[in-house]
Amino acid sequence: MTQTFFICGLYLLGFAFGLLFRKRIPFAFISLTGFLWGCMLYVAEALLLIGLKIPYTLLSMAIFSGAILVILGIINYRLGNLHFSKRDVTWLAGCLLVFFLGSLAANLFNLAEVSQDSLMQIMLGREIAFDGFSPSVIDYLSLTGPFILVLHSASVLIGSEYLYTLMPSFSLSLFMVFVYITYRSISQKLTSRFLTLTFVLLAALILFSADFFLFQSFYIHDNLPTATYLFVAVGVCWLALIEENNAWLAFAVPALISFSLLRAETVIFAVFIFFLANSLLKLAGRTRRLFTLPFVGIMLLWYVIFYLNFLRDTFMLNPARILVLMALLVGLGIYVFILGYAKVEQFVRVHLLLLVGGAALLLLSGLLILNAHNVISGLAATVQNMLVYGQWGIIWYVVGLGLILAFTQPRLKNENFFVLILAFFFILMIALGSIRNNSYHLGRFDSGNRMLTHILPLAVYYLVLKYAPGFIGRVSRFEAWFLRYKSSEQWSKL
């Protein structure tokens, strides 16, 4: 039961954080994402305690979390956010009950799946609880991020062997947030709420019925949390675009920070998302800086600390590559200020597709020149894993066919946002494979195959946006015709 109470505690902590924005953001979204922000705050607290050499114990974390809850409560009270309607209470109680029952079921049945990588993360997480950032932990951080290791360190504090309720909780979060964001994204253009919700639920069930994706709901690793935070970040950016409500971006920032701290390479993709969002969204200079600079500052601080404590090279990160990542972050910060000039902003908006396409072509050309074998073999292994060896079932056949036929559907406004994100993900994935000692290989536990988990929810989300209006529109027209037909048939009998 301790794990169940721990999950619920994270949820309440994150809910208090999300409540800060309730005047501009729907209460339902705040309720659905509480667990995600609670995990983020827990990791931030633990890193701060370890960094300041304060004992990392259950008591210190309880005091720290309690203090944050009090501070957030005072701020929410001053903002007038603590008045709840019956509908609000229903959302909060319902979501809390889902996480309680979900973690309780995971606690009772323990369906966790582990691999060698899983065991490494569990053991290093426990090592953090005892020794902080020991040499072995720092070595492993050159391959991944601190986020999942710090969460696993909590198992020592609460007296468990490992957190087998963590992945099911992330799975519940992703399912609920996927349904909510997808429904909200398409419901504005559709009249039938029932058909819209049915279509969205069908898409969510198709996503979670994919063999390997369902496996990730119990597999102890960082792939499902990475997919969850990435989906939330891109989803709220899209809602900000279509609703012209920049308050959504307040949740993109913590989502992308969490996403960047989960794996070594994800910060590159996060920088690209910030680049696209700043280029496509109509933001005032101050809003643009508030949106981007907190991410730049926090990630730069992390990499400076990591660089000063770096011990050895790995195939993913070394001192030179950390400096490249820091330069990339500084470049993003500079870009935000340059974009304040009207002529620069206009040029980027007009030529965005050409600029990104040209940069991608140069990158791929360079990779082929430097390491053609790894690029080609990695691409071949990725395609074969998607279709045969990765245990995905038919999901990538469906997604691939949908993407190929997407041009037959009406074009979305700002559709380049999705096109560029999907394309850049696979380019980045192939680029990462090319710098490895050995390229991607066949099998479900291959790194490249697991990385496909990150992008699949976004690919399904994009296809729903493309196909739902036409499909539901045809069903609605058929339904109207059928009702008219039945009505005329009854009149003829009279």
Buried (B, 14 or more C-beta within 10 A) or exposed (E): EEBBBBBBBBBBBBBBBBBBBBEEBBBBBBBBBBBBBBBBBBBBBBBEBBEEEEEBEEEBBEEBBEEBBEEBBEBBEEEEBEEBEEEBEBBBEEBBEBBBEBBBBBBEEEEBBBBEBBEBBBBBBBBBBEEBBEEBBBBBBBBBBBBBBBBBBBBBBBEBEBBBBBBBBBBBBBBBBBBBBBBBBBBEEBEBEEBBBEBBBEBBEBBBEBEBBBBBBBBBBBBBBBBBBBBBBBBBBBBBBBEEEBBBBBBBBBBBBBBBBBBBBBBBBBBBBBBBBBBBBEBEEEBBBBBBBEBBEBBBEBBEEBBEEBEEEBEBBBEEBBEEBBEBBEBBBEBBBEBBEEEEBEEBEEEBEEBBEEEBEEBBEEBBEEBEEBBBBBBEBBEBBBEEBBBBBEBBEBBBEBBEEBEEBEEBEBBBBBBBBBBBBBBBBBBBBBBBEEBBBBEBBBBBBBBBBBBBBBBBBBBBBBBBBEBBBEBBEEEEEEEEEEEEEEEEEE
